[in-house]
Amino acid sequence: MKNTEYQYQQGLTEIIKDLLVGKDVKTINLYGKNIGDMGAKYLAEAIKINQSVTQINLKFNNIGAEGVKYFAEALKINQTVIHISLESNNIGDVGAKYLAEALRVNQTVTLIYLCENRIRDEWLNNIEETLDKNAKQQKLKQKQAEEKLKIELEVKIEEKVAGEFQKNIMNISQLIAEGNTKIQVD
């Protein structure tokens, strides 16, 4: 299955199964499915091994600190998730602490929606600072990858030009060896 987006009509069991067998799932949308802490635990186990999911919507799912703890542990391993919506759950400061710790390890997550979770500003600010660092790190990695690609391309062009130059020198040398003294250069 190619670039599958799961909507809330699909059950958690099917999504986890597809994640575990390595289907190319990019977006998971479990908005309002009330998966709770245990559902978050099972989803987290699948997220640990999946390397295609980039966006997860768990808004209105009655996930508390315990469920976020499992999810945070998965984020320490997963390096593909970029955006997460955890709005309107029951995360609280304890759950925010788990997320903050996970985000210090995971540098791919750059956006998390956490409103309406009874989280104090100090934890929200902590998470926001870490997400800002992650975003800067991602931009730096992208810039480095672009620079590396540019250098590789320049090397290939130089190799091709050098090869053509060497070929032209060989042709000129052969013409001179054959006694051809009229050589036209473009």
C-alpha positions as CSV (number, residue, x, y, z in Angstrom):
1,M,0.0,0.0,0.0
2,K,1.5,3.3,-1.0
3,N,1.5,6.4,1.2
4,T,-1.5,5.4,3.3
5,E,-3.3,8.0,5.4
6,Y,-5.4,6.5,8.1
7,Q,-8.5,8.3,9.1
8,Y,-10.5,7.9,12.3
9,Q,-13.0,5.5,10.7
10,Q,-10.3,2.8,10.8
11,G,-9.6,1.0,14.0
12,L,-6.5,1.1,16.1
13,T,-5.9,-2.6,15.7
14,E,-5.7,-2.3,11.8
15,I,-3.4,0.6,12.0
16,I,-1.0,-1.1,14.4
17,K,-1.0,-4.2,12.3
18,D,-0.1,-2.2,9.2
19,L,2.6,-0.3,11.1
20,L,4.1,-3.6,12.3
21,V,4.3,-5.2,8.9
22,G,6.0,-2.1,7.5
23,K,3.4,-0.6,5.3
24,D,4.2,2.9,4.0
25,V,1.9,4.8,6.5
26,K,2.6,8.5,6.5
27,T,-0.3,9.9,8.6
28,I,-2.3,8.4,11.4
29,N,-5.5,10.2,12.4
30,L,-7.2,8.8,15.4
31,Y,-9.1,11.9,16.3
32,G,-11.6,11.2,19.0
33,K,-11.3,7.4,19.1
34,N,-10.8,7.4,22.9
35,I,-7.9,5.0,22.7
36,G,-6.8,5.9,26.2
37,D,-3.5,4.9,27.9
38,M,-3.5,1.3,26.7
39,G,-4.2,2.2,23.1
40,A,-1.4,4.7,23.3
41,K,0.8,2.0,24.7
42,Y,0.1,-0.4,21.8
43,L,0.4,2.4,19.2
44,A,3.7,3.4,20.8
45,E,5.1,-0.1,20.4
46,A,4.3,0.0,16.7
47,I,5.7,3.5,16.3
48,K,9.0,2.3,17.7
49,I,9.7,0.1,14.7
50,N,7.8,2.0,11.9
51,Q,10.0,4.2,9.8
52,S,7.4,5.9,7.6
53,V,4.9,7.7,9.8
54,T,5.5,11.5,9.9
55,Q,2.2,12.8,11.4
56,I,0.1,11.6,14.2
57,N,-3.3,13.0,15.4
58,L,-4.3,11.8,18.8
59,K,-6.6,14.7,19.7
60,F,-9.5,13.9,22.1
61,N,-8.3,10.4,23.0
62,N,-8.3,10.4,26.8
63,I,-4.6,9.8,27.0
64,G,-3.0,10.6,30.3
65,A,0.5,10.8,31.7
66,E,0.9,7.0,31.6
67,G,-0.1,6.8,27.9
68,V,2.2,9.7,27.0
69,K,5.0,7.9,28.9
70,Y,4.8,5.0,26.4
71,F,4.5,7.4,23.5
72,A,7.5,9.4,24.7
73,E,9.6,6.2,24.9
74,A,8.7,5.4,21.3
75,L,9.7,8.9,20.2
76,K,13.2,8.3,21.7
77,I,13.6,5.5,19.1
78,N,11.5,6.7,16.1
79,Q,13.2,9.2,13.8
80,T,10.4,9.9,11.2
81,V,7.6,11.5,13.2
82,I,7.6,15.3,12.7
83,H,4.2,16.5,13.8
84,I,2.0,15.3,16.7
85,S,-1.4,16.5,17.9
86,L,-2.1,15.6,21.5
87,E,-4.7,18.3,22.1
88,S,-7.5,17.8,24.6
89,N,-6.2,14.8,26.4
90,N,-5.3,14.4,30.1
91,I,-1.5,14.7,29.9
92,G,-0.8,17.1,32.7
93,D,2.6,18.2,33.9
94,V,3.8,14.6,34.5
95,G,3.1,13.7,30.9
96,A,4.7,17.0,29.7
97,K,7.8,16.0,31.6
98,Y,7.9,12.7,29.7
99,L,7.5,14.5,26.4
100,A,10.2,17.0,27.3
101,E,12.7,14.2,28.1
102,A,11.9,12.4,24.9
103,L,12.3,15.5,22.7
104,R,15.8,15.9,24.1
105,V,16.7,12.6,22.4
106,N,14.4,12.8,19.4
107,Q,15.4,15.6,17.0
108,T,12.9,15.0,14.3
109,V,9.7,16.2,16.0
110,T,9.3,19.9,15.3
111,L,5.7,20.5,16.2
112,I,3.4,19.2,19.0
113,Y,-0.1,20.5,19.7
114,L,-0.7,20.3,23.4
115,C,-3.5,22.8,24.3
116,E,-6.2,21.8,26.8
117,N,-4.1,19.3,28.7
118,R,-3.7,21.0,32.0
119,I,0.0,21.6,31.5
120,R,1.7,24.5,33.3
121,D,3.5,27.2,31.2
122,E,6.9,26.1,32.5
123,W,6.5,22.7,30.9
124,L,5.0,24.1,27.7
125,N,7.9,26.6,27.5
126,N,10.4,23.8,28.1
127,I,8.9,21.7,25.3
128,E,8.7,24.7,23.0
129,E,12.4,25.5,23.5
130,T,13.3,21.9,22.6
131,L,11.1,21.9,19.5
132,D,12.7,25.2,18.4
133,K,16.1,23.5,18.8
134,N,14.9,20.5,16.8
135,A,13.6,22.7,14.0
136,K,16.9,24.5,13.8
137,Q,18.7,21.1,13.9
138,Q,16.5,19.9,11.0
139,K,17.2,23.0,9.0
140,L,21.0,22.5,9.6
141,K,20.8,18.9,8.6
142,Q,18.9,19.8,5.4
143,K,21.4,22.5,4.6
144,Q,24.3,20.1,5.2
145,A,22.6,17.5,2.9
146,E,22.1,20.1,0.2
147,E,25.7,21.2,0.5
148,K,26.9,17.6,0.3
149,L,24.8,17.1,-2.8
150,K,26.1,20.3,-4.4
151,I,29.7,19.2,-3.8
152,E,29.0,15.7,-5.2
153,L,27.4,17.3,-8.3
154,E,30.4,19.6,-8.7
155,V,32.8,16.7,-8.4
156,K,30.8,14.8,-11.1
157,I,30.9,17.8,-13.4
158,E,34.6,18.3,-12.9
159,E,35.2,14.6,-13.6
160,K,33.2,14.8,-16.7
161,V,34.9,17.9,-17.9
162,A,38.3,16.4,-17.0
163,G,37.4,13.3,-18.9
164,E,36.3,15.3,-22.0
165,F,39.5,17.3,-21.8
166,Q,41.6,14.2,-21.6
167,K,39.8,12.7,-24.5
168,N,40.4,15.9,-26.6
169,I,44.1,15.9,-25.7
170,M,44.4,12.3,-26.8
171,N,42.6,13.1,-30.1
172,I,45.0,16.1,-30.6
173,S,48.0,14.0,-29.8
174,Q,46.9,11.3,-32.3
175,L,46.3,13.9,-35.0
176,I,49.8,15.4,-34.4
177,A,51.3,11.9,-34.5
178,E,49.6,11.3,-37.8
179,G,51.1,14.5,-39.2
180,N,48.0,16.6,-39.2
181,T,49.2,20.1,-38.5
182,K,45.9,21.9,-39.0
183,I,43.9,21.7,-35.8
184,Q,40.8,23.7,-35.2
185,V,39.9,24.6,-31.7
186,D,36.3,25.5,-30.8
